[in-house]
């Protein structure tokens, strides 16, 4: 074997090893593998009858200038911008047959379901849970502030989950509702991106759901935290699912 041929074979072997290593860590471009079509995304492959849309905590306490969030010092202006995109997602999700789930964060009137540290933290923020505010007692079920904003009120038959924590799963019937309906995929919207949306997303992923977070149908009072929470979703090949835009959701669910 001459030197030139030996060099070609050696270089070829190195390329093969490099491609194999890249494939193992997910760094191999699809075209190198010879794929003739893109790998289906969660959005492309979802089955509407097995998909639920979660609308997280679109309540007056978080979206009204007289509510809990504003009293705790959050800038609610960005939170309000999520209303329009969520309306668009609902407009296609309902006729497509998705299960619609609305969540509300709040506590029973005697506050027995409010963790001591959560109460302590709210007190430090200047908006103690259960204290009197312009919309009634802050984050207490049955008060005006606890209810949904008028633009996103649930329709008859849609599921409403009242939750005492940030995630929509602990101490609620949500998991049983989803199991009963045979739900596999969750489309997640609402506020705030870095707290209740992210907490619910992480719980859902741990429970085995395929999750799609709608970037512009979620919002935070802090743009840095919003972007950071979304950026975490796609690492390691989509460890927390996928991110999509409202336009992409609308296109996917609109009948062709």
N, C-alpha and C positions, 0 to 999 in steps of 0.2 A: 504494500500500500504506500503510495507516494505521500510526501509531506502535505501537499495541498488537499488531498482527499481526506487525510487524517484530521486536518484542521476543520474542514467542513463538517465531518461527523461529530467532532468534539463540540463545536458551536451548536450544532443541531440538538445534541443531547442536553446541553445547558438550557436551551430554549424550552425544550419539552419539560424539564424539571421546573423551570420558572413558571410555566403555564399551569402545571399541576398544582404548585404551591399557591398560585394566585386563585385557582379555582377553589381550593380548600378554605381560603379566607374570604371568599366572596368578592375578590378584586378583579376577576376576569371579565372583560367586556363580552357581552353576548355574542358579538359577531365573530370573536375568536373561536367560540365553541361551535360555530356554524349554525346557530339558531336561525331559522327562517322566519320566525315571528317573535314578538316580545313575550316575556313571561307574563301571564295574566296578573293584574294587580288585584287587591282585595275589592276595589271598586268595580272593576270589570267583571269579576267573578261572583259578586254577591247575588243571592236569590232574594227578591223582594219579600216573599212570604216568610222568609227566615231571617229577616233583617228588622231591627228596631232603631228608631230615631230617638235619641235621648236629648231633651232640651233641659239643660241644667240651670236651675235656680234663677229664672228670669222673673224675679220678684221685685215688688216696690222697695223692699228693704235694701236691695242692691242697686236699683236703677233710678230711684227717686232722690232728688236733692234733700228730701226730708227723712230719708231712710237710714238704716243702720250703717251702710258702707260709707256714706257721706259723713256721718257723724264720727266714724272711726278714722277719717282723714283720707279716704281713698278718692282719687279723681274719677268720678263716675261718668264723665263725658265719653271716654272710650268704650265703657261698658254699654252705653245706650246705642252705640253704632252697630252692635251685634243684632239688634232687633230686626232691621231690614233683611239681612242675609238669612236669618232664621225663618222669617216669613216666607222667603223664596224657597227654602228647603222644604218647609211644611207644605207649600203649595204643590210640590211634585210628589212628596212622600205619601201624602194622604191618598190621592187617587191611585198611586202605585201599590197600595196595600201594605205598606210598612206598619208595624206596631209603633204607635206614638206614645212616648213616655215623658211626662213632665215631672221634674223634681222640685221640691221646696226645702230649703234648710230652715230649721226652726225647732223650738222646744215646747214641750207641754207646759201649761201655765205654772205649775209648781216648780219647774226647772229641774225636776228630778233626773232628767235624761241629759243634763248638761254637765260635762266633765269639769271637775274643779279647775284644771289648768285652763280650759277654754274660757271659763268665767273670769279667771284671773287675768288672762290675756286681754279679753274684751274690756275689762276695767282699766287696764293700763293704756289701751287705745282711746279711751275717752268715750266709749259707747258700750257700757255694761249691758250684757244680755239681760233682758227682763225689765230694764229701766224704762221709764216713760219717755216717749218721743212724740213728735207731731203725728205719726201714723199709728200710734198705740205703743204698746210695750215692744221693745226691740227684739226681733227674732223669736217671737212667741206665736205659736200656732193660734189661728183664729183672729189675729189682729189684722188691721188694714194693711200694714206694711209687709206682713207675711205672705199676702196673696200675690198672684201673678199680675204683671202689668196688663193693661187692657188689650194692647196690641197682640199679645201672645196667650190669650186665655185658651185653655183646652176645650176641645169640642166634646160633645156628649159621646161617651164610650171610650175616650182616651184615658190612659192610665195616669194617675197622679200618685207620686211617691213622696211622702213626707219623711225627711231624714234628719236625725239629730247631729250628724257629723258632716265631714267634708265629702267623703265618698258616698255614693248613693246605695252601696251594698250593705254595709254593716247595720244591723238593727232595723232592717226594712224588708218587705216582701219582694223586692225587685228580682232577686235571683229565682225565686219560685215562679214569678210571673213569666220570666224569660224562658225558663225550662218548660213550663206548661205550653207556651206558644211555639216551642221548637226553634227558638232564636239562636242563630250562629254568629251573626255579624251585627255590630253596633256602629251607628253613625252618631258621633258625639258633638254637641254644640253647647253653647252657654257661657256662663261666667262663674268664677274667674278662671282664666286659662291655667294659671299656675297653682291654683288651690283646688277648688271643687271639681273642675274638669279633669285636671291631672290626677287627682286622687281617685276619681271614679274610673278613669282610663286604666290606671295601674291595677286597681282591684279587678276590673273586667279582664285584663290580660292574664292575670294570675288564675282566673277562673276558666280560662281557655277560649274567650271570645275573640273573634277577629274584629279589630277596631279601626275605624277611620275617623280621624279628628278633622273637623272642617275649620280651616285656619281663620277665615274671615267671618265665620259664624260663632267664633269664640272671642273673648275679649278680656283684657286686664287693664287695671288702672296704671300699669307700668309697662311701657312698650318693651323694655329690656327683658322683663320677666316673661312676657307673652312670647317673644321670639325664642328665648331660651327653652321654655317649656315645649314649644313646637319642635325645636332643633333636636331635643332628646329622643323624640319618637322614632326617627329613622335610623338611629345608630345600630350597628351590628345586624344589618339586613332587615331592619324594621322591628326592633325589640319590643316596641310599644305599638306596632301596627303601622299605619300609613297616614299621611296628611293629604287632604284634598281641599280644593276651593269650592265655594258655593256654586260657581259656574260649572265645575266638573260634576258635582252632584246633580245639578239640574239637568245637564246633558245626559247623564247616565240614566236617570229615572224618567225622563220625558219619552213617551211612546214615539217610536220612529215611524 
